[in-house]
Amino acid sequence: MENQNRDTYRFQVNLSGMINILSNHLYSSPKVFLRELLQNGIDAITARQAYSPDGYEGKIHIEVSGTSTGATLLVEDNGIGLNEAEIHEFLAMIGQSSKRGEDFLSTNTSFIGRFGIGLLSCFMVSDDIVMVTQSAKGGPALEWRGKPDGTYTIRKLEGQYAPGTKVFLRCKEGSEAYFEEGNLQEWLFHYGALLPYPIQLVSDHTTRLINSQSPPWVKDPQLARKHQGEVLAFGKQVLGETFRDFIPLHTTSGRTGGIAFILPQAVNLNAKRNHRVYLKHMLVSEAASNILPDWAFFVKCLIWTDELQPTASREHFYENAQLEQVREELGNSIRQELMRMAEYDPDRLQSVISLHALSMKALAVEDLSFYSIIHEWLPFESTFGRKPLGELKQHPPLYFTATLDEYRQITHVASAQSMLVVNGGFIYDAELLSQLPLVDPDVETERLLPEEVSLSFTDITPQERLDYYESVRLADSVLQKFRCQVQLRRFKPEEIPVLYTLSEESAQWRILEATKEVSTDALSSVLGSLGTTLKDAAYATLYFNLNNPVIERAFHPAHQKMLPSIIEMLYCNALMMGHYPMNRQEIALLNKGIIQFIDWGLTASHVTGGDE
């Protein structure tokens, strides 16, 4: 009884609203109407090949005539065509999937798109769509006329027509650019460069073949090695860049392949990864960023596939298990080619690494077997200069810093003493250096802390220790408020008067103190509680270089009165030289010291009358 009182209604679709969605939200540009028409034509040809394969050759003919809003575009294919029932099914029900029923049109998985929504995209550039079609299965030729208000008419035509479909579009105001011959030529090649059937563009002046015969290396990417010049020229034509090298891509299924062109210039880790992907040889995405592993940012790819699932706009792919597998296998293709270079063509690999070391390191972090093969070519910054790891590991033990700040603190001292230290502060470097013994057991690596560089210093003599005892004690008391102790040493180069080093505890304490300065009272209290556990051990060390003439004079007993201010200024100088952030107290100390030294200088000048 309850069911009898229910009325059933059907949703109403505002076709004009749908066209707006297509134009402004679903598709990246109205020019994709060309891709949709090409897709429809290719699918119709594919269907006819299965229906009547003997002696049949598919082709697409495109003709443009007139100018401005009087321009007309004809897109014609000699595919299977449509009968009246198929017109109603595929064109009247927007969003109806053609993959249903038992008919070949509905079940074949080699089709690129969906006929109805593809033809609907033409309303973005034309207010009237006229389609004339003749089914290869027989029956009369039909004329279909559609309008953007959602109405359409069907008329049976007299006479004989060859199987296939013609779509006529008349330019609407504001869409003139989409009917210009030059743009049509560019966009047809853009979308259809790899299509296996000829696309011919005819205008008032010329007839052009848009796509040449599909090269053999599209079917088998491994053949690309034998056609290097042709592949590089094709890459320049399609991608607009001049490349010097490439890597063929393939998957075990053979359903995805491509060419990875090695970029001729170094790129940033965060550079956009814009790869062109063709679905069944039709361009689907020109900015696919998720088709390769993250480490493969040194290549720009042309990839063709028939196994990935496109999104509704057919301009991207769904992130699913299939895409994940394809991404992994394409990454393996690149990895294997690089390993092949290492074995058979090391000069070629060295050329790649010289430009794209960062990408090679990103892969090496993920794959120890790859790291073991190519590690000797990877460059690292060190106190001996920028050198390949194979050269650096000849100087055991291999010391490295974990951060850039640590390297900056010790690089001058270590260089002056001919001590090899590798800068591990760049991304991936410290991790790779710590893993080096795993791929080369004969190499010993060790992280070096700034305070450990003091082991290479020359200690002062017992007599110097006695002579400078009072000065060192005074200097130590001056820096106690900064939780810093003073050591007097001799080290090279002489030009460095002081060197500031942090223990791990003191580094953590400085971070906590800096955070407290910009935190709320409540958070500062919490941070203060955390800092109490570090406070006793959180001492930095300021090394004074007795080889420096200024330090030798400053610590002389005759300058005891000026020594506290000298110590404070040298402390601030050491912080700046080591690239340490200064807290408010230290900045105030620096300002005070500058003013004081200016005052001393002016006073001395007044007393001496300007003479030295």
WOMOLIN-V130232 format. One record per helix or strand of 3 or more residues. SS is the DSSP state (a for helix, b for strand). FROM is the first residue (numbers start at 1). TO is the last residue. If there is no record, write none. Layout:
# WOMOLIN-V130232
SS|FROM|TO + SS|FROM|TO
This chain:
# WOMOLIN-V130232
a|3|5 + a|15|26 + a|32|51 + b|59|65 + a|68|70 + b|72|77 + a|84|91 + a|104|107 + a|115|124 + b|126|134 + b|141|147 + b|152|157 + b|164|171 + a|176|179 + a|181|192 + b|198|202 + b|207|209 + a|216|219 + a|221|239 + b|246|250 + b|256|262 + b|275|279 + b|282|288 + b|299|305 + a|321|344 + a|346|366 + a|368|377 + a|389|392 + b|398|401 + a|404|416 + b|421|423 + a|429|439 + b|445|447 + a|450|456 + a|462|467 + a|469|478 + a|480|482 + b|484|490 + b|498|501 + a|504|517 + a|521|535 + b|540|545 + a|549|554 + a|557|577 + a|584|608
